[in-house]
Amino acid sequence: MPSIREAVQAQTPLVQNLLDGVARIGADPPGITRDAFGQGENGAMALIAEAGRALGMSAATDAGANLTLRWAAARAEAPPILIGSHVDSVVQGGNFDGAAGVIAGIGAVAAVQAAGIAPRRDIEVLALRCEEAVWFGLGLIGSRSMLARLPDGALDLPHARTRRTLAQSIDHCGGDSARLRAKTPLRDPREMGAYLEIHIEQAPQLIEAGAPLAVCLANPGNVRHPFIRITGEDAHTGLPHRFRHDAALAGADLSLALERLWLDEEAAGHPMAVTIGRFHTPADRHSLTAVSGQFELSLDLRAYDAAHLQRLEGELQRLVAEVAARRKVRIELGERSAAAPGPMDPRLIRELSAAAERCGIVAPRLNSPGSHDANNFAASGVPTAMLLVRNQNGSHNPYEAMDTPDLMAAIAVAAEWIASA
């Protein structure tokens, strides 16, 4: 039988064919669009399912319409290892965010099989639904569904394109939204041995480090307000400052105050992030010669510790009140969604680091800047780990630049870990 390293390298054509296949399914120049609960995500899941069945894995769809491919151990001696990620993308994003991790799970199973290793526990590859928040204003939907972490009202959210509700979208793809309304996990987290997610890195830390992959220490949690609304008063551009209720300048004030908070927190050793994704006066009333009484923005607030994130929400409320009073406007934060921080399991961090060392791969330990489905598994008590793969140009853009050899290095670490788990 070949060694694990030889068996992994032999899977390079399989992995590349799957990467190319999901790229064709999602092709939307200049990038990739695999719409959640639509043709893109469904097509990618079908391709992944076909590859799993070719390896003798059984396929099943749960009530959240997530796909599970199981390679059953001859005699399971421990709870299963789950390797998963998502296959949907943002609109005209890149090919690798999410999908590379699912494909890596297939590659790891194929390599372990080719090496003639019989694991002592079932190995499952998960393709989780709708990780990207762009489709419903709520992210991590597949893992939330599986682990009963959907917030109240989530099943009634409309899809950004089809306008079907989340419940209708799940049912349309073979799920059972009625079961999700019962708010009980579809899988018992206590019966999951470990969850491993392989994902491209979303900052150039590994480019900087000159390493193909990293063992993740933690993912941030987030609080999101997609539609913050600021209401002042429309006015003529010549109106003196003391009479103004300028919604646009209030939006600028709030954004800069949040940036100052961010820099102060990081200087104090508390990593976090602030992102203003939408920032505009009403498009149908843009004017050069008017003070705008309306302004909208979005906010994504991230931190690695639940207590820190809670404290930051308090700071947000304080800043909102200060800006509203100074600018004489009303600021409504509006809809809110949240994801728990995802600290990785210390034992799995050690085991994956040791597996990388046995493979002769340099794998620094780094925080991830992104929230992932791994957050929900960690928050549900499942021992959770992530491998981050080098990727030069970030994610959520057409220019994601993961090299297949770096993904194969992550697959080697995963296969080595499975063989000893």
C-alpha positions in Angstrom: 0.0 0.0 0.0 1.2 3.6 -0.7 2.1 5.9 2.2 -0.4 8.5 3.2 1.7 11.2 1.5 1.8 9.2 -1.7 -1.9 8.4 -1.5 -2.7 12.1 -1.0 -0.7 13.2 -4.0 -2.5 10.5 -6.1 -5.8 12.3 -5.3 -4.7 15.6 -6.9 -6.5 14.9 -10.2 -9.7 14.1 -8.3 -9.5 17.3 -6.2 -8.7 19.5 -9.2 -11.5 18.0 -11.2 -13.9 18.8 -8.4 -12.6 22.3 -8.0 -13.0 22.8 -11.8 -16.4 21.3 -11.7 -17.8 23.6 -9.0 -16.2 26.5 -10.9 -18.1 25.6 -14.1 -21.4 25.2 -12.1 -21.0 28.7 -10.6 -19.5 30.5 -13.5 -20.6 34.2 -13.4 -17.9 36.3 -14.9 -15.8 37.9 -13.6 -16.4 35.6 -10.6 -18.5 32.7 -9.2 -22.1 32.8 -8.0 -23.4 29.6 -6.4 -26.8 30.8 -5.1 -28.0 29.2 -1.8 -30.9 26.8 -2.3 -30.6 27.5 -6.0 -29.0 26.1 -9.2 -25.5 26.9 -8.1 -25.6 25.4 -4.6 -27.7 22.4 -5.7 -25.4 21.7 -8.7 -22.3 21.8 -6.5 -24.0 19.5 -3.9 -24.9 17.0 -6.7 -21.3 16.9 -7.9 -20.0 16.4 -4.4 -22.6 13.6 -3.8 -21.5 11.8 -7.0 -17.9 11.9 -5.9 -18.7 10.6 -2.5 -20.8 7.7 -3.8 -17.9 6.8 -6.1 -15.9 6.3 -3.0 -18.6 4.0 -1.5 -20.0 6.7 0.8 -23.7 6.8 1.6 -25.5 10.1 0.9 -28.3 11.6 3.0 -30.2 14.9 3.2 -31.3 16.2 6.6 -34.3 18.4 7.4 -32.2 21.5 6.8 -31.4 20.2 3.2 -27.7 19.7 4.2 -25.8 16.8 2.5 -24.0 14.2 4.5 -21.7 11.6 2.9 -20.7 8.8 5.3 -17.9 6.3 5.0 -18.8 3.7 7.6 -16.1 2.1 9.6 -16.1 -1.7 9.6 -16.5 -1.5 13.4 -17.0 2.0 14.8 -15.2 2.3 18.2 -15.8 6.0 18.7 -18.2 8.8 17.6 -17.8 10.0 14.0 -15.4 12.6 12.6 -17.2 15.2 10.6 -15.4 17.2 7.9 -17.5 20.0 6.4 -18.0 23.4 5.0 -20.3 25.1 2.5 -20.6 25.3 -1.3 -22.6 28.5 -1.7 -20.8 31.8 -2.6 -21.5 35.5 -2.5 -22.5 37.1 -5.8 -19.6 37.0 -8.2 -17.2 35.8 -5.5 -14.4 33.3 -5.8 -14.4 29.6 -6.3 -12.7 28.4 -3.1 -14.5 30.0 -0.1 -16.3 27.0 1.4 -16.2 24.6 -1.6 -12.5 23.9 -1.2 -13.2 22.6 2.3 -15.9 20.2 1.2 -13.7 18.9 -1.6 -10.8 18.5 0.8 -13.0 16.2 2.8 -13.6 14.0 -0.2 -9.9 14.1 -1.0 -9.0 13.1 2.5 -11.4 10.1 2.5 -10.1 9.0 -0.9 -6.5 9.2 0.3 -7.1 7.2 3.5 -8.9 4.6 1.4 -6.1 4.4 -1.1 -3.5 4.0 1.7 -5.4 1.0 2.9 -6.2 2.5 6.3 -9.4 1.4 8.1 -10.4 4.1 10.5 -11.9 3.1 13.8 -14.8 5.6 13.5 -17.2 6.7 10.7 -15.9 9.6 8.6 -18.6 12.0 7.3 -18.2 14.8 4.8 -20.8 17.6 5.2 -21.9 20.1 2.5 -23.8 22.6 4.6 -26.4 25.0 3.2 -26.2 28.7 2.9 -23.2 29.8 4.9 -23.1 33.2 3.2 -25.3 35.9 4.8 -25.9 37.6 1.4 -28.9 35.3 0.6 -31.1 35.8 3.6 -29.3 38.5 5.7 -28.4 35.6 8.0 -25.3 33.4 7.7 -24.3 29.8 8.7 -27.8 28.6 8.0 -26.9 24.9 7.4 -25.1 24.5 10.7 -27.7 26.5 12.5 -30.4 24.2 11.1 -28.5 21.1 12.1 -27.8 22.2 15.6 -31.0 24.1 16.4 -29.4 27.5 16.4 -31.7 29.3 14.0 -32.9 32.5 15.6 -36.6 33.3 16.0 -38.2 34.4 12.7 -35.3 33.0 10.5 -37.5 30.6 8.6 -39.7 33.5 7.5 -36.8 35.5 6.0 -37.0 36.0 2.2 -34.3 34.9 -0.2 -32.6 37.8 -1.9 -33.3 36.5 -5.4 -36.3 34.1 -5.4 -38.1 35.9 -2.5 -39.1 32.4 -1.2 -38.9 32.2 2.6 -36.1 30.2 4.1 -38.7 27.6 5.1 -39.9 27.4 1.5 -36.3 27.3 0.2 -35.4 24.4 2.5 -38.5 22.4 1.5 -37.9 23.1 -2.2 -34.5 21.4 -1.8 -35.7 18.3 0.0 -35.6 19.5 3.6 -38.3 19.6 6.2 -38.8 23.1 7.6 -41.6 21.9 9.9 -39.1 19.8 11.8 -36.8 22.9 12.2 -39.6 24.8 13.9 -39.4 22.3 16.7 -36.0 23.8 17.7 -34.4 20.5 18.4 -31.0 19.5 16.9 -31.2 17.3 13.9 -28.0 15.6 15.2 -27.1 15.2 18.8 -23.9 17.2 19.3 -22.8 14.7 22.1 -22.7 12.0 19.5 -20.2 13.9 17.2 -16.6 13.0 17.9 -15.1 16.0 16.2 -15.8 18.6 13.5 -13.0 19.7 11.2 -13.4 22.5 8.7 -10.8 23.3 6.0 -11.2 26.8 4.6 -9.1 29.3 2.7 -7.6 32.0 4.8 -9.3 35.4 4.5 -6.3 37.5 5.3 -2.8 37.3 3.8 -1.2 36.0 7.1 0.0 32.8 5.4 1.4 34.7 2.5 3.3 36.8 5.0 4.4 33.6 6.9 5.4 31.7 3.8 3.4 28.7 5.0 0.8 26.6 3.0 -1.6 26.3 5.9 -2.3 27.1 9.5 -4.0 25.4 12.4 -6.7 27.8 13.5 -6.9 29.0 17.1 -10.3 30.7 17.0 -12.9 32.2 14.8 -14.6 35.5 15.7 -18.3 35.7 16.6 -20.2 38.6 15.1 -23.1 40.9 15.6 -24.7 42.2 12.4 -27.1 45.1 11.7 -27.8 45.0 7.9 -30.1 48.0 7.8 -29.1 50.8 10.2 -31.4 53.8 9.4 -30.6 57.4 10.3 -33.3 59.9 10.1 -32.7 63.7 10.2 -34.3 66.4 8.1 -34.0 67.2 4.3 -32.7 70.7 3.8 -31.2 73.2 1.4 -27.4 73.0 1.0 -27.0 76.6 2.2 -28.6 75.9 5.6 -26.2 77.0 8.4 -24.7 74.2 10.5 -26.6 75.0 13.7 -29.9 74.3 12.0 -29.0 71.0 10.4 -30.1 67.5 11.1 -27.7 65.9 8.7 -28.2 62.1 8.4 -25.2 61.6 6.1 -22.7 63.3 8.4 -24.2 61.3 11.3 -23.5 58.2 9.4 -19.9 59.3 8.9 -19.6 60.2 12.6 -20.8 56.8 13.7 -18.5 55.0 11.3 -15.4 56.9 12.4 -16.3 56.5 16.0 -16.5 52.7 15.5 -13.1 52.8 13.8 -11.6 54.7 16.8 -13.1 52.0 19.1 -11.5 49.3 16.9 -8.1 50.8 17.0 -8.3 51.4 20.8 -9.3 47.9 21.4 -6.6 46.4 19.3 -4.0 48.6 20.9 -5.2 47.2 24.3 -4.7 43.6 23.0 -8.3 42.8 22.2 -8.5 41.7 18.5 -11.8 42.6 16.8 -13.0 44.1 13.5 -15.6 46.6 12.3 -16.9 46.5 8.7 -19.3 49.1 7.1 -20.5 47.3 4.0 -23.4 49.6 2.9 -23.1 53.3 3.3 -25.4 55.6 1.3 -28.2 58.2 1.1 -31.3 56.9 -0.6 -30.4 56.1 -4.2 -33.6 57.5 -5.6 -33.0 60.9 -3.9 -29.3 61.4 -4.4 -28.7 65.2 -4.9 -25.9 67.6 -5.1 -28.0 70.4 -3.7 -29.7 68.9 -0.7 -28.9 68.0 2.8 -30.1 64.4 3.2 -32.5 63.6 5.9 -32.1 59.9 5.4 -29.0 57.6 5.5 -28.4 53.9 5.6 -25.5 51.7 6.5 -24.7 48.2 7.6 -22.5 47.0 10.4 -20.6 43.8 11.0 -18.9 43.8 14.5 -16.5 40.9 15.3 -14.6 39.7 18.3 -13.1 36.4 19.5 -14.6 36.3 23.0 -18.3 36.3 23.9 -17.8 38.7 26.8 -15.8 41.0 24.6 -18.5 41.0 21.9 -21.1 41.7 24.5 -19.1 44.7 25.8 -18.7 46.0 22.2 -22.4 45.9 21.8 -22.7 48.2 24.8 -20.1 50.5 23.3 -22.1 50.5 20.0 -25.2 51.6 21.9 -23.2 54.4 23.7 -21.8 55.7 20.4 -25.2 55.6 18.7 -26.7 57.7 21.5 -23.8 60.2 21.4 -23.9 60.7 17.6 -27.7 61.0 17.6 -27.7 63.7 20.2 -24.8 65.6 18.7 -26.2 65.5 15.1 -29.9 65.9 16.2 -31.0 62.8 14.3 -32.6 59.4 15.1 -30.5 56.3 14.6 -32.3 52.9 14.5 -30.0 49.9 14.5 -32.9 47.7 13.1 -32.6 44.0 12.4 -29.9 42.1 14.3 -28.3 38.8 13.8 -25.4 37.2 15.8 -23.0 34.3 15.6 -21.2 32.9 18.6 -17.3 33.1 18.7 -15.7 29.8 17.8 -12.7 28.9 19.9 -11.0 25.7 18.6 -10.6 22.6 20.8 -7.1 22.6 22.4 -6.6 18.9 22.0 -7.5 19.0 18.3 -5.1 21.9 17.8 -2.3 19.8 19.3 -3.3 16.7 17.2 -3.5 18.6 13.9 -0.2 20.4 14.7 1.4 17.0 15.3 -0.1 15.6 12.1 1.4 18.5 10.2 4.8 17.9 11.7 4.6 14.2 10.8 3.9 15.3 7.2 6.8 17.7 7.2 4.5 20.7 6.8 5.1 24.0 8.6 1.7 25.0 10.1 1.7 28.1 12.3 -1.2 28.7 14.7 -3.4 31.7 13.7 -6.8 33.2 14.4 -9.2 33.3 11.5 -10.7 36.7 10.6 -13.9 35.1 9.4 -16.9 33.4 11.1 -17.6 29.9 9.8 -19.9 27.0 10.4 -17.3 25.7 12.8 -18.5 28.4 15.2 -21.9 26.7 15.6 -20.3 23.3 16.2 -17.9 24.7 18.8 -20.8 26.6 20.5 -22.8 23.4 20.6 -20.1 21.6 22.5 -18.6 19.6 19.6 -14.8 19.3 19.7 -14.0 21.6 16.7 -10.9 22.4 14.6 -10.0 24.3 11.5 -7.2 24.2 9.0 -6.7 27.5 7.1 -5.2 27.3 3.6 -3.0 30.0 2.0 -4.9 32.3 -0.2 -3.4 35.5 -1.5 -6.3 37.8 -2.4 -8.8 37.3 0.4 -12.3 36.0 -0.2 -15.7 37.2 -1.3 -14.2 38.5 -4.5 -13.5 37.0 -8.0 -9.7 36.9 -7.3 -9.4 34.3 -4.6 -6.0 32.7 -5.3 -5.6 29.4 -3.5 -3.1 27.0 -5.1 -4.1 23.4 -5.4 -0.8 22.1 -3.9 -1.6 24.1 -0.7 -5.0 22.5 -0.5 -3.3 19.1 -1.0 -1.1 19.9 2.0 -4.2 20.5 4.1 -5.7 17.2 2.9 -2.4 15.5 3.9 -2.7 16.8 7.4 -6.4 15.8 7.6 -5.7 12.3 6.3 -2.8 11.8 8.7 -5.0 13.0 11.5 -7.9 10.7 10.5 -5.5 7.7 10.3 -4.5 8.3 13.9 -7.8 9.4 15.4 
